[in-house]
C-alpha cells in the first residue's frame, strides 16, 4: 500500500511459486530501489522495506561531537638511512 494525498492506494498482486518459495510480483510503480529488501511480519501483514546502504556522510552527521581534548603526540619522522 502507499499513501497518495492522504488516501491509501492498493493494487492486487499475483502470488506464485519459485521452487520451494512463495513469491509476489511487484507491479510497476511499487518497485523498490536497489537489489535487497528486509521482510518482516507485523501481525497478519508482511512488510517489505528497501534495504539501502547507509551513506557515509549521513552516518558521520548523525554522530555527536566528542568533547575530548586529544593529547599532542610527539611523532617526528624517522631518521634517514643509507641503503646503498
Contact map, one row per residue, 1 for C-alpha under 8 A:
111000011110000000000000000000000000000000000000000000000000000000000000000000000000
111100011100000000000000000000000000000000000000000000000000000000000000000000000000
111111111000000000000000000000000000000000000000000000000000000000000000000000000000
011111111000000000000000000000000000000000000000000000000000000000000000000000000000
001111100000000000000000000000000000000000000000000000000000000000000000000000000000
001111110000000000000000000000000000000000000000000000000000000000000000000000000000
001111111000000000000000000000000000000000000000000000000000000000000000000000000000
111101111100000000000000000000000000000000000000000000000000000000000000000000000000
111100111110000000000000000000000000000000000000000000000000000000000000000000000000
110000011111000000000000000000000000000000000000000000000000000000000000000000000000
100000001111100000000000000000000000000000000000000000000000000000000000000000000000
000000000111110000000000000000000000000000000000000000000000000000000000000000000000
000000000011111000000001111000000000000000000000000000000000000000000000000000000000
000000000001111100000001100000000000000000000000000000000000000000000000000000000000
000000000000111110000111100000000000000000000000000000000000000000000000000000000000
000000000000011111000111000000000000000000000000000000000000000000000000000000000000
000000000000001111111110000000000000000000000000000000000000000000000000000000000000
000000000000000111111110000000000000000000000000000000000000000000000000000000000000
000000000000000011111100000000000000000000000000000000000000000000000000000000000000
000000000000000011111100000000000000000000000000000000000000000000000000000000000000
000000000000000011111110000000000000000000000000000000000000000000000000000000000000
000000000000001111111111000000000000000000000000000000000000000000000000000000000000
000000000000001111001111100000000000000000000000000000000000000000000000000000000000
000000000000111100000111110000000000000000000000000000000000000000000000000000000000
000000000000111000000011111000000000000000000000000000000000000000000000000000000000
000000000000100000000001111101100000000000000000000000000000000000000000000000000000
000000000000100000000000111111100000000000000000000000000000000000000000000000000000
000000000000000000000000011111100000000000000000000000000000000000000000000000000000
000000000000000000000000001111100000000000000000000000000000000000000000000000000000
000000000000000000000000011111110000000000000000000000000000000000000000000000000000
000000000000000000000000011111111000000000000000000000000000000000000000000000000000
000000000000000000000000000001111100000000000000010000000000000000000000000000000000
000000000000000000000000000000111110000000000000010000000000000000000000000000000000
000000000000000000000000000000011111000000000000011100000000000000000000000000000000
000000000000000000000000000000001111100000000000000000000000000000000000000000000000
000000000000000000000000000000000111110000000000011100000000000000000000000000000000
000000000000000000000000000000000011111000000001111100000000000000000000000000000000
000000000000000000000000000000000001111100000001111000000000000000000000000000000000
000000000000000000000000000000000000111110000111100000000000000000000000000000000000
000000000000000000000000000000000000011111000111000000000000000000000000000000000000
000000000000000000000000000000000000001111111110000000000000000000000000000000000000
000000000000000000000000000000000000000111111110000000000000000000000000000000000000
000000000000000000000000000000000000000011111000000000000000000000000000000000000000
000000000000000000000000000000000000000011111100000000000000000000000000000000000000
000000000000000000000000000000000000000011111110000000000000000000000000000000000000
000000000000000000000000000000000000001111011111000000000000000000000000000000000000
000000000000000000000000000000000000001111001111100000000000000000000000000000000000
000000000000000000000000000000000000111100000111110000000000000000000000000000000000
000000000000000000000000000000000000111000000011111000000000000000000000000000000000
000000000000000000000000000000011101110000000001111100000000000000000000000000000000
000000000000000000000000000000000101110000000000111110000000000000000000000000000000
000000000000000000000000000000000101100000000000011111000000000000000000000000000000
000000000000000000000000000000000000000000000000001111100000000000000000000000000000
000000000000000000000000000000000000000000000000000111110110000000000000000000000000
000000000000000000000000000000000000000000000000000011111110000000000000000000000000
000000000000000000000000000000000000000000000000000001111111000000000000000000000000
000000000000000000000000000000000000000000000000000000111111100000000000000000000000
000000000000000000000000000000000000000000000000000001111111110000000000000000000000
000000000000000000000000000000000000000000000000000001111111111000000000000000000000
000000000000000000000000000000000000000000000000000000011111111000000000000000000000
000000000000000000000000000000000000000000000000000000001111111100000000000000000000
000000000000000000000000000000000000000000000000000000000111111100000000000000000000
000000000000000000000000000000000000000000000000000000000011111110000000000000000000
000000000000000000000000000000000000000000000000000000000000111111000000000000000000
000000000000000000000000000000000000000000000000000000000000001111100000000000000000
000000000000000000000000000000000000000000000000000000000000000111110000000000000000
000000000000000000000000000000000000000000000000000000000000000011111000000000000000
000000000000000000000000000000000000000000000000000000000000000001111100000000000000
000000000000000000000000000000000000000000000000000000000000000000111110000000000000
000000000000000000000000000000000000000000000000000000000000000000011111000000000000
000000000000000000000000000000000000000000000000000000000000000000001111100000000000
000000000000000000000000000000000000000000000000000000000000000000000111110000000000
000000000000000000000000000000000000000000000000000000000000000000000011111000000000
000000000000000000000000000000000000000000000000000000000000000000000001111100000000
000000000000000000000000000000000000000000000000000000000000000000000000111110000000
000000000000000000000000000000000000000000000000000000000000000000000000011111000000
000000000000000000000000000000000000000000000000000000000000000000000000001111100000
000000000000000000000000000000000000000000000000000000000000000000000000000111110000
000000000000000000000000000000000000000000000000000000000000000000000000000011111000
000000000000000000000000000000000000000000000000000000000000000000000000000001111100
000000000000000000000000000000000000000000000000000000000000000000000000000000111110
000000000000000000000000000000000000000000000000000000000000000000000000000000011111
000000000000000000000000000000000000000000000000000000000000000000000000000000001111
000000000000000000000000000000000000000000000000000000000000000000000000000000000111
